[in-house]
Amino acid sequence: MASVSDVAETLSCARCGKPANLQCPKCMELKLPRKAAAFCTQDCFKASWSSHKAVHLKARLSSLGTDTAGDQNSDLASEGWLYCLRKGQSRTPKRPHFVWTGTLRPYPISVKRIVPAHIDKPDWADDGIPKVEPNSDLQHHVEIAREVLDAVARMIHPGVTTDEIDQVVHEATIASGGYPSPLNYHFFPKSCCTSVNEVICHGIPDARKLEDGDVVNVDVTVYYKGVHGDLNETYFVGNVDEASRKLVQCTYECLDKAISIVKPGVRFRDIGEMINHHASMSGLSVVKSYCGHGIGELFHCAPNIPHYGRNKAVGMMKAGQTFSIEPMINAGVWHDQMWPDGWTAVTADGKRSAQFEHTLLVTETGVEVLTARLPSSPNVFPWLSNQSV
């Protein structure tokens, strides 16, 4: 501990509030404000260390994102924060070289989060390789996924890191007795996907802080009693420009219009026609590389649901089928590129992308949106009035 007796101002102990004349040496090294680093005695400092050290980590994270942050990156690497490579199967302390399409850059990711032993897990939880999942008749347990995503929606604001979003998803899922389906699925390293600005899908939560004007999609899937529930939404971060607002609203409307035609006897390919028509009317493009999918006892299975027009999807909808529709709409071209981590898909021209998703059940007369918004869901979309989804 270093003395601060030469400071004219009177400081109070960060733990007990008594007059303080000692200061955390690490805070001095990082040039942090003295007020939160002052302690009255060594005993108070030691008693506060487990919580106080988090201040140092946040300070180092705030300095990331510039090429001059090598020392801070080294410190983070020693604490397990590394860049992701090979679809989650390896890590590196240095940012990979890549011709980035937009302004966004990857940041280090934290270590893999722990799942308690009592949680029922899918077969990829341990080795990262999906095999055959257990049978279950409990199709309506997917409401947990909605509650988890709603918890995320309430915390979106400038300054929050996507790793903190992942932590909320992970802890809320575990608290509900579920398993976060993305975790270790084909070695994906996190419990949800966070796709910011030009990221189309499968963004990996990391140390980057959300900035005013960003848009961020959060994709949540929960495995509970043998069933997966999958949904995602795109949120505004602070004050967003009008073009981004129109992009996100149009994407929401694309999903809404696609859901409106779901019923027995409708061709799966018609979903893409509906989405493509609405997006193109607004001068936007539909991503062709990723599609909706069957879901339930399996995370991803038939049928495939393309979102673009003139697709060649086969088959017609039947009562009892469960699948997702999740259109990805771009402000520019529909083409995508893959980041070096093997997961993050970004727009080829660096322009923004948005996405919304629901898990659906085809009924005898139409459709049930299993992941529909609840009466308690936060009102974060200005174009919604009393709509349910």
Helices and strands as residue ranges (DSSP letters): E 2-3, E 11-12, E 19-20, E 22-23, H 25-29, G 35-37, E 38-39, H 42-62, H 70-78, E 83-85, G 86-88, E 90-92, G 139-142, H 143-153, H 162-175, E 179-180, G 185-187, E 193-196, E 199-201, E 215-224, E 227-236, H 242-260, H 269-281, E 285-286, E 292-294, E 301-305, E 322-325, E 328-330, E 336-338, E 345-347, E 353-355, E 358-362, E 367-369
